[in-house]
Amino acid sequence: MAALYSQKETELIDFYQDLEQFIAEQSHKRNVGIPNLNEFYKHMQELKKLITKENAIEHDGNEGNAFGFVALILKKATSVKSVTLNNDCIRQSNIEIFAEALIENTLIESVNLTGALSLTRNYITFDIIRRIMEDFFKFDVLYVLNITDIDDKIIVNARQHYLFNKFKKENPVLNEQLVSKVNEAFEFYVNKRFGKDGQNPLANWDLFVAEAPRSKEATENPKFGLYLKTAQSALESITSGKEGKIDLEKFYNGTQDVLSLWLDSQFSNTVTDPQIFRDFAAYWEEDYFNDMDTLNVKRPDVLVRVSEYVPEIVTYVEKIIANGYAYEAKGSVYFDTSKFSKAEGHAYAKLQPWSAGNAKLIEDEEGELADSTGKRTPFDFALWKNSKPGEPAWDSPWGKGRPGWHIECSVMASEILGDKMDIHTGGIDLAFPHHDNELAQAEQWVNYFLHAGHLHIENLKMSKSLKNFITIKEALKSNSAAQIRIMFLLHQWNAVLDYSSGSLNEAKTVENAIQNFLATVKAVVQEQKFESRESTGKHNYGPAEAALLKALAEKQHGVRAALADSFNTPGAMAEIRALITQGNTYYNEKQKSKLKPNAMVLNKVATYITKILTTFGVFEDNNPVIGSFGSTKSSSNRDEILLPVLQTMSTFRDSVRKLAQEKADPKNILALCDKLRDEDLIEHGISLEDREGNYFLNIDGKALIKLVDRNILQQQRNEKLEKEAQKLREKQERIAAEAARLAERLEKGKTPPSELFKTAEYSEWDEQGLPTKDKDGVEVSKSKKKGLKKEFDRQVKLHEEYLASLAK
């Protein structure tokens, strides 16, 4: 009798059973009820019914269409968590992807506002997935990017930025009046951040600072440490300002955060020009795209900004009200989650049902300017916010206001993509409540949600309060965009990625392996291209070449299988690394045997590796057939490229000529050649690899010329020099330690053996000087004599060594 379910179908059923158990455990642990839990189970039972012999997910064996996506919905709108289901097929060739770039997430509460590296996990991750779909599986992708330029964080930051700069212009002199105003701002900041539950931190600030790290709030509020550091920095600047020990610019830098908060509390309602908010968002939008260009992240096909879709958002909100799922309260409009959950066929919080009762998460997502007055339940969320003075506003049937965050994506995506889209991307933090709220507003709307995993710093979540915050620009100072991308590729896209020295070193190791192999192949291909075309009468395709091409075919299949399995880039990169190892083994064996490698076979392997790495975005899109790291932009000025190299060679010729005229030691000429190879040519991105010759096999022993990015060669040279310097330091330390030990031995050896025991501890000695009686006249025991004799013999050797040193 045939099995009722296939292996794949059995795996899917097991998955849903495990998911049921997980949900039940989460509900029990949190001691809270999950709204519509029974409804959730009912939907999962319906999903199980889909997996039958009659309704099984079809598989046609076409790996090009066999994707492992993170699935929200299988065939019909049901409640499942964002999870990986391998080989769920997408039949159509046109794919629509909606991505979010939250400009407010690039706004960091510090003097230097810039993009956070943690967000780069999302941007690079989904750029890689997009490239795989477009360039590897050949889907026609329409990639839509949403720029969220209306948000409470943007409003507050734009307002504070404007008020702070205005204050600086009005107070260009560091004097007593300025210090007094800033001190008032400091007191306001401290009371605002720490003056809770009747506390008065300023009454004894030093005591508060000493005890603060152990306080309850410090453990519960992740920003507490940041707030305390900000206050301390401001106080130091104020103190220095009073004493005249700080210049104006440093004074403002140290007090900007406390001053901005105070100014906003005093004058926020005076900021009425809407261009202030638009200009601020536009500045950071440009900064975002500059970072993305540096990281080789492709531009979107369509770009939408919230500020440009307000009329459409108003119309959309009106439809939700008309459907009975939203209500107006004091100029704001809220989504009625309770009514939605009770409606037949609906369930709120499908992605993370266990979070549906988390009022803290919902409150945080509403924004710091939110006014919950008029909400029917704490779990309802704003579709439209009533704007107060100092906040951007648009006309609406409910009065002056602005869109809520969750409605923005629903409207803009619907305007561009219609009532259905294939894929919606975002970080895992957005699953609830943001993406769950989007679903409630427009279900069924999205077929697949892809949630990128967190990025941690040395096993800790990135946070300014933990002092492990890294910006994109800071990361790019110590690591290249290619290295960062390789690090991402070596980790599964929806798992936690630890940004650590270990991960980065692994990425650099992989980059070096790729670079060295491709540079070698390129050099071999170029070298053989200019050799004689005359046939030797013997082909150069033997078992080694056949084995390498077989390995290539196997790795090509492995890469395809990995990418078809939920975009498994670590698996794909493992195949590429294994192929590079086999390519290097082939080349090295040829070198050992002093045989010519088959340039065409090597070129085939290198071309495939370049193709895959270009697909992943490691190489720039305009890379040559055999890729290389670094910029591929060619210079139109031939002289600018050639002259520096020609000057180096001319200087080398002059030096060799001078040594020859002086009839110098040939070693000096060889040293000059080494300098040309190890220092001078590296500055031009030229690497020379010495090889042994073989007259009978027509191998001339000339150096293999490689063209490599100068920065990479410099880095490799510096690492080599550092290793050599480390070896030298270790050698010097060993020599110094040995010299110290020798000096100690010689110092001990100064005493003749016969005088070694002539101390007050003994009273009689034999003719050699060995003790026979102790100080009390008692005979020395046999065992004691034995030990003394050993010590005496050692002193004989030490004294002989000492006398020998005197004779030198």
URVEN-V324269 format. One record per residue. N is the residue number from 1. SS is DSSP state (H for helix, E for strand, - for the rest). D_CENTER is the distance of its C-alpha to the mean C-alpha in Angstrom with 2 decimals. Layout:
N_SS_D_CENTER + N_SS_D_CENTER
This chain:
1_-_52.19 + 2_-_48.85 + 3_-_45.84 + 4_-_45.26 + 5_-_41.52 + 6_-_39.44 + 7_H_36.70 + 8_H_34.04 + 9_H_36.08 + 10_H_36.53 + 11_H_32.80 + 12_H_32.33 + 13_H_35.18 + 14_H_33.82 + 15_H_30.47 + 16_H_32.26 + 17_H_34.39 + 18_H_31.39 + 19_H_29.91 + 20_H_33.29 + 21_H_33.28 + 22_H_29.78 + 23_H_30.85 + 24_H_34.05 + 25_H_32.33 + 26_H_30.01 + 27_H_33.13 + 28_H_35.03 + 29_H_32.42 + 30_H_31.92 + 31_-_35.70 + 32_-_35.42 + 33_-_36.76 + 34_-_34.56 + 35_-_36.26 + 36_-_37.71 + 37_H_36.78 + 38_H_39.90 + 39_H_39.03 + 40_H_35.59 + 41_H_37.33 + 42_H_39.82 + 43_H_37.18 + 44_H_35.67 + 45_H_39.20 + 46_H_39.54 + 47_H_36.40 + 48_H_38.00 + 49_H_41.07 + 50_H_39.09 + 51_-_38.38 + 52_-_41.96 + 53_-_43.77 + 54_-_44.81 + 55_-_41.59 + 56_-_38.92 + 57_-_35.85 + 58_-_36.97 + 59_-_35.51 + 60_-_36.95 + 61_-_35.28 + 62_-_33.58 + 63_H_30.11 + 64_H_29.14 + 65_H_29.57 + 66_E_28.43 + 67_E_25.11 + 68_E_23.45 + 69_E_22.22 + 70_E_21.23 + 71_E_24.74 + 72_-_26.11 + 73_-_29.55 + 74_-_31.54 + 75_-_34.50 + 76_-_35.51 + 77_-_34.10 + 78_-_33.64 + 79_-_31.56 + 80_-_28.71 + 81_-_25.33 + 82_-_22.16 + 83_E_22.35 + 84_E_22.15 + 85_E_25.53 + 86_E_25.73 + 87_E_27.88 + 88_E_28.75 + 89_E_30.24 + 90_-_29.81 + 91_-_33.09 + 92_-_32.86 + 93_-_31.41 + 94_E_30.29 + 95_E_27.13 + 96_E_26.25 + 97_E_22.73 + 98_E_22.21 + 99_E_18.84 + 100_E_18.26 + 101_E_16.77 + 102_E_17.80 + 103_H_18.64 + 104_H_19.44 + 105_H_15.89 + 106_H_15.25 + 107_-_18.21 + 108_-_17.57 + 109_-_20.74 + 110_-_21.05 + 111_-_22.88 + 112_-_20.02 + 113_-_18.69 + 114_-_15.42 + 115_-_12.36 + 116_E_9.85 + 117_H_6.10 + 118_H_6.55 + 119_H_8.61 + 120_H_6.52 + 121_H_5.84 + 122_H_9.60 + 123_H_10.39 + 124_H_8.92 + 125_H_9.94 + 126_H_13.33 + 127_H_13.77 + 128_H_13.61 + 129_H_16.05 + 130_H_18.19 + 131_H_18.51 + 132_H_19.50 + 133_H_22.07 + 134_H_23.43 + 135_H_23.44 + 136_H_23.78 + 137_-_25.77 + 138_-_27.40 + 139_-_27.28 + 140_E_28.23 + 141_E_25.40 + 142_E_26.00 + 143_E_22.68 + 144_E_23.37 + 145_E_21.02 + 146_E_22.13 + 147_E_21.75 + 148_E_22.66 + 149_-_24.61 + 150_-_27.04 + 151_-_25.82 + 152_H_27.04 + 153_H_24.07 + 154_H_24.57 + 155_H_28.30 + 156_H_28.13 + 157_H_25.68 + 158_H_27.71 + 159_H_30.90 + 160_H_29.91 + 161_H_28.58 + 162_H_31.92 + 163_H_34.07 + 164_H_32.46 + 165_H_32.96 + 166_H_36.46 + 167_H_37.24 + 168_H_36.17 + 169_H_38.52 + 170_H_41.31 + 171_-_40.90 + 172_-_40.57 + 173_-_42.37 + 174_-_41.31 + 175_-_44.44 + 176_H_45.71 + 177_H_45.48 + 178_H_41.78 + 179_H_40.96 + 180_H_43.07 + 181_H_41.20 + 182_H_37.79 + 183_H_39.21 + 184_H_40.26 + 185_H_36.73 + 186_H_35.48 + 187_H_38.03 + 188_H_37.05 + 189_H_33.34 + 190_H_34.23 + 191_H_36.62 + 192_H_34.25 + 193_H_31.31 + 194_H_33.36 + 195_-_36.94 + 196_-_36.99 + 197_-_39.74 + 198_-_42.22 + 199_-_40.24 + 200_-_41.02 + 201_H_38.36 + 202_H_40.13 + 203_H_43.30 + 204_H_41.81 + 205_H_38.39 + 206_H_38.06 + 207_H_38.90 + 208_H_36.45 + 209_H_33.57 + 210_H_34.63 + 211_H_34.85 + 212_H_31.99 + 213_-_29.20 + 214_-_31.48 + 215_-_32.45 + 216_H_31.95 + 217_H_30.08 + 218_H_27.56 + 219_H_26.69 + 220_H_26.78 + 221_-_25.11 + 222_-_21.42 + 223_-_22.10 + 224_H_25.19 + 225_H_23.77 + 226_H_22.35 + 227_H_25.78 + 228_H_27.60 + 229_H_25.69 + 230_H_26.41 + 231_H_30.05 + 232_H_30.43 + 233_H_29.06 + 234_H_31.48 + 235_H_34.36 + 236_H_33.89 + 237_H_34.00 + 238_H_37.05 + 239_H_38.80 + 240_H_38.18 + 241_H_39.40 + 242_H_42.59 + 243_H_43.23 + 244_-_42.48 + 245_-_39.80 + 246_-_36.98 + 247_-_36.81 + 248_H_36.38 + 249_H_32.86 + 250_H_31.46 + 251_H_33.54 + 252_H_32.00 + 253_H_28.42 + 254_H_29.10 + 255_H_30.81 + 256_H_29.05 + 257_H_27.52 + 258_H_30.82 + 259_H_32.87 + 260_H_30.92 + 261_H_31.33 + 262_H_35.02 + 263_H_35.67 + 264_H_34.17 + 265_H_36.46 + 266_H_39.42 + 267_H_39.02 + 268_H_36.56 + 269_H_39.49 + 270_H_40.39 + 271_-_37.29 + 272_-_38.81 + 273_-_37.75 + 274_H_35.33 + 275_H_34.13 + 276_H_32.42 + 277_H_29.97 + 278_H_29.56 + 279_H_29.06 + 280_H_26.39 + 281_H_24.40 + 282_H_25.11 + 283_H_23.74 + 284_H_20.31 + 285_H_20.48 + 286_H_21.08 + 287_H_18.26 + 288_H_15.88 + 289_H_17.33 + 290_H_17.23 + 291_H_13.46 + 292_H_13.40 + 293_H_15.99 + 294_H_14.14 + 295_-_11.16 + 296_-_14.11 + 297_-_13.84 + 298_-_17.47 + 299_-_19.64 + 300_-_21.22 + 301_-_24.79 + 302_E_25.91 + 303_E_24.71 + 304_E_26.27 + 305_E_26.46 + 306_H_27.93 + 307_H_30.35 + 308_H_31.92 + 309_-_32.66 + 310_H_34.45 + 311_H_37.85 + 312_H_36.40 + 313_H_34.70 + 314_H_38.08 + 315_H_39.80 + 316_H_37.31 + 317_H_37.79 + 318_H_41.53 + 319_H_41.33 + 320_H_39.58 + 321_H_42.31 + 322_H_44.95 + 323_-_43.63 + 324_-_44.13 + 325_-_40.57 + 326_E_40.10 + 327_E_42.32 + 328_E_42.82 + 329_E_43.09 + 330_-_43.85 + 331_-_42.31 + 332_E_39.12 + 333_E_38.62 + 334_E_37.06 + 335_E_36.23 + 336_-_38.58 + 337_H_36.46 + 338_H_39.54 + 339_H_41.67 + 340_H_38.95 + 341_H_38.51 + 342_H_42.29 + 343_-_42.73 + 344_-_43.48 + 345_-_40.68 + 346_-_37.92 + 347_-_35.51 + 348_-_33.08 + 349_-_29.52 + 350_-_29.30 + 351_-_25.59 + 352_-_25.76 + 353_H_29.50 + 354_H_29.17 + 355_H_27.51 + 356_-_30.41 + 357_-_32.24 + 358_-_29.42 + 359_H_30.95 + 360_H_28.34 + 361_H_25.51 + 362_H_27.91 + 363_H_29.02 + 364_H_25.56 + 365_H_24.82 + 366_H_28.19 + 367_-_27.13 + 368_-_28.61 + 369_-_31.50 + 370_-_32.61 + 371_-_36.25 + 372_-_36.90 + 373_-_40.66 + 374_-_42.27 + 375_-_39.73 + 376_-_41.64 + 377_-_39.04 + 378_-_35.89 + 379_-_33.96 + 380_-_34.97 + 381_E_32.46 + 382_E_33.17 + 383_E_33.67 + 384_E_35.25 + 385_E_35.22 + 386_E_38.24 + 387_-_37.33 + 388_-_38.78 + 389_-_39.75 + 390_-_36.76 + 391_-_34.69 + 392_-_34.55 + 393_-_37.05 + 394_E_38.41 + 395_-_41.70 + 396_-_41.98 + 397_-_44.82 + 398_-_43.68 + 399_-_43.68 + 400_-_41.18 + 401_E_37.63 + 402_E_34.15 + 403_E_32.10 + 404_-_30.29 + 405_H_26.59 + 406_H_27.00 + 407_H_29.75 + 408_H_27.90 + 409_H_25.93 + 410_H_29.01 + 411_H_31.24 + 412_H_29.23 + 413_H_28.12 + 414_H_31.74 + 415_H_33.06 + 416_H_31.06 + 417_H_30.87 + 418_-_33.91 + 419_-_34.32 + 420_-_31.99 + 421_E_28.51 + 422_E_26.84 + 423_E_23.18 + 424_E_21.51 + 425_E_17.72 + 426_E_15.73 + 427_E_13.53 + 428_H_15.41 + 429_H_16.44 + 430_H_18.59 + 431_H_20.60 + 432_H_23.16 + 433_H_24.92 + 434_H_23.57 + 435_H_23.65 + 436_H_26.62 + 437_H_28.45 + 438_H_27.85 + 439_H_29.41 + 440_H_32.33 + 441_H_32.98 + 442_H_33.00 + 443_-_33.31 + 444_-_33.26 + 445_-_30.90 + 446_E_27.74 + 447_E_27.97 + 448_E_24.40 + 449_E_21.55 + 450_E_18.07 + 451_E_15.79 + 452_E_12.07 + 453_-_11.13 + 454_-_9.69 + 455_E_6.40 + 456_E_8.20 + 457_E_8.55 + 458_-_11.09 + 459_-_12.35 + 460_E_12.85 + 461_E_11.83 + 462_-_10.53 + 463_-_13.90 + 464_H_15.93 + 465_H_18.74 + 466_H_17.01 + 467_-_16.35 + 468_-_12.69 + 469_-_11.61 + 470_-_9.41 + 471_E_10.00 + 472_H_8.74 + 473_H_11.86 + 474_H_11.50 + 475_H_8.29 + 476_H_10.36 + 477_H_13.28 + 478_H_12.30 + 479_-_10.22 + 480_-_11.26 + 481_H_9.92 + 482_H_11.22 + 483_H_9.49 + 484_H_5.90 + 485_H_7.76 + 486_H_9.66 + 487_H_7.13 + 488_H_6.61 + 489_H_10.38 + 490_-_11.18 + 491_-_10.42 + 492_-_12.64 + 493_-_11.42 + 494_-_13.28 + 495_-_12.56 + 496_-_10.56 + 497_E_7.40 + 498_E_7.67 + 499_E_5.36 + 500_-_8.72 + 501_H_11.13 + 502_H_12.25 + 503_H_9.24 + 504_H_8.84 + 505_H_12.63 + 506_H_12.92 + 507_H_10.98 + 508_H_13.30 + 509_H_16.19 + 510_H_15.76 + 511_H_15.53 + 512_H_18.66 + 513_H_20.44 + 514_H_19.96 + 515_H_20.99 + 516_H_23.97 + 517_H_25.29 + 518_H_25.17 + 519_H_26.68 + 520_H_29.39 + 521_H_30.26 + 522_H_30.42 + 523_H_32.71 + 524_H_34.90 + 525_H_35.28 + 526_H_36.19 + 527_H_38.56 + 528_H_40.44 + 529_H_40.66 + 530_-_42.99 + 531_-_45.04 + 532_-_48.52 + 533_-_48.86 + 534_-_51.85 + 535_-_51.73 + 536_-_52.14 + 537_-_53.78 + 538_-_51.07 + 539_-_47.92 + 540_-_44.51 + 541_-_43.33 + 542_-_43.86 + 543_H_42.43 + 544_H_39.30 + 545_H_38.49 + 546_H_39.32 + 547_H_37.06 + 548_H_34.09 + 549_H_34.68 + 550_H_35.07 + 551_H_31.72 + 552_H_30.22 + 553_H_31.85 + 554_H_30.63 + 555_H_26.99 + 556_H_27.31 + 557_H_28.59 + 558_H_25.85 + 559_H_23.10 + 560_H_25.03 + 561_H_25.56 + 562_H_21.91 + 563_H_20.84 + 564_-_23.87 + 565_-_22.73 + 566_-_20.21 + 567_-_18.04 + 568_-_17.48 + 569_H_15.20 + 570_H_14.99 + 571_H_18.77 + 572_H_19.02 + 573_H_17.02 + 574_H_19.32 + 575_H_22.25 + 576_H_21.15 + 577_H_20.72 + 578_H_24.09 + 579_H_25.66 + 580_H_24.58 + 581_H_26.11 + 582_H_29.27 + 583_H_29.44 + 584_H_29.21 + 585_H_31.83 + 586_H_34.10 + 587_H_33.86 + 588_H_34.37 + 589_H_37.34 + 590_H_38.88 + 591_H_38.50 + 592_H_40.11 + 593_-_42.91 + 594_-_43.21 + 595_-_43.01 + 596_-_41.47 + 597_-_38.39 + 598_-_38.68 + 599_H_36.65 + 600_H_36.83 + 601_H_35.39 + 602_H_32.53 + 603_H_31.97 + 604_H_31.84 + 605_H_29.07 + 606_H_27.04 + 607_H_27.58 + 608_H_26.24 + 609_H_23.06 + 610_H_22.60 + 611_H_23.33 + 612_H_20.71 + 613_H_17.92 + 614_H_19.14 + 615_H_19.13 + 616_-_15.44 + 617_-_14.87 + 618_-_14.06 + 619_-_17.40 + 620_-_18.76 + 621_-_21.26 + 622_-_24.22 + 623_-_23.69 + 624_-_26.95 + 625_-_28.08 + 626_-_26.51 + 627_-_23.08 + 628_-_21.69 + 629_-_18.61 + 630_-_18.96 + 631_-_20.89 + 632_-_23.64 + 633_-_25.64 + 634_-_29.15 + 635_-_31.50 + 636_-_34.81 + 637_-_36.55 + 638_H_37.73 + 639_H_39.11 + 640_H_35.82 + 641_H_34.38 + 642_H_37.51 + 643_H_39.09 + 644_H_36.57 + 645_H_36.79 + 646_H_40.56 + 647_H_40.87 + 648_H_39.06 + 649_H_41.40 + 650_H_44.41 + 651_H_43.62 + 652_H_43.24 + 653_H_46.60 + 654_H_48.30 + 655_H_47.16 + 656_H_48.30 + 657_H_51.58 + 658_H_52.21 + 659_H_51.70 + 660_H_54.00 + 661_H_56.68 + 662_-_56.52 + 663_-_56.80 + 664_-_53.85 + 665_-_52.66 + 666_H_50.77 + 667_H_47.98 + 668_H_47.28 + 669_H_46.89 + 670_H_44.50 + 671_H_42.47 + 672_H_42.37 + 673_H_41.13 + 674_H_38.34 + 675_H_37.37 + 676_H_37.31 + 677_H_35.02 + 678_H_32.69 + 679_H_32.53 + 680_H_34.22 + 681_H_33.03 + 682_H_29.41 + 683_H_29.46 + 684_H_30.33 + 685_-_27.76 + 686_E_30.53 + 687_E_30.41 + 688_E_33.68 + 689_E_33.83 + 690_-_37.26 + 691_-_39.16 + 692_-_42.52 + 693_-_45.32 + 694_E_47.80 + 695_-_51.00 + 696_-_52.27 + 697_-_49.08 + 698_-_48.85 + 699_E_45.59 + 700_-_46.08 + 701_-_43.46 + 702_-_41.94 + 703_-_38.37 + 704_E_35.71 + 705_E_34.23 + 706_E_30.49 + 707_E_28.83 + 708_-_25.27 + 709_-_22.95 + 710_H_24.34 + 711_H_21.12 + 712_H_20.30 + 713_H_23.92 + 714_H_23.87 + 715_H_20.85 + 716_H_22.63 + 717_H_25.84 + 718_H_24.47 + 719_H_23.03 + 720_H_26.46 + 721_H_28.32 + 722_H_26.38 + 723_H_27.27 + 724_H_30.84 + 725_H_30.99 + 726_H_29.80 + 727_H_32.50 + 728_H_35.01 + 729_H_34.17 + 730_H_34.56 + 731_H_37.79 + 732_H_39.10 + 733_H_38.32 + 734_H_40.21 + 735_H_43.09 + 736_H_43.21 + 737_H_43.18 + 738_H_45.88 + 739_H_47.90 + 740_H_47.68 + 741_H_48.86 + 742_H_51.64 + 743_H_52.72 + 744_H_52.85 + 745_H_54.95 + 746_H_57.26 + 747_H_57.72 + 748_H_58.71 + 749_H_60.89 + 750_-_63.05 + 751_-_65.13 + 752_-_67.81 + 753_H_67.84 + 754_H_71.37 + 755_H_70.23 + 756_-_67.09 + 757_-_68.84 + 758_-_71.46 + 759_-_70.22 + 760_-_71.85 + 761_-_70.43 + 762_E_73.18 + 763_E_76.93 + 764_E_78.07 + 765_E_76.58 + 766_-_77.79 + 767_-_78.43 + 768_-_74.76 + 769_-_73.61 + 770_-_72.36 + 771_E_73.22 + 772_E_76.11 + 773_E_76.54 + 774_E_74.27 + 775_-_75.17 + 776_-_77.50 + 777_-_79.42 + 778_-_78.05 + 779_E_77.55 + 780_-_73.96 + 781_-_73.04 + 782_H_72.43 + 783_H_68.79 + 784_H_68.32 + 785_H_70.10 + 786_H_67.81 + 787_H_64.70 + 788_H_66.35 + 789_H_67.33 + 790_H_63.72 + 791_H_62.64 + 792_H_65.66 + 793_H_64.73 + 794_H_61.18 + 795_H_62.70 + 796_H_65.03 + 797_H_62.07 + 798_H_60.27 + 799_H_63.48 + 800_H_64.08 + 801_H_60.54 + 802_H_61.29 + 803_H_64.64 + 804_H_63.06 + 805_H_60.55 + 806_H_63.51 + 807_H_65.14 + 808_-_62.19
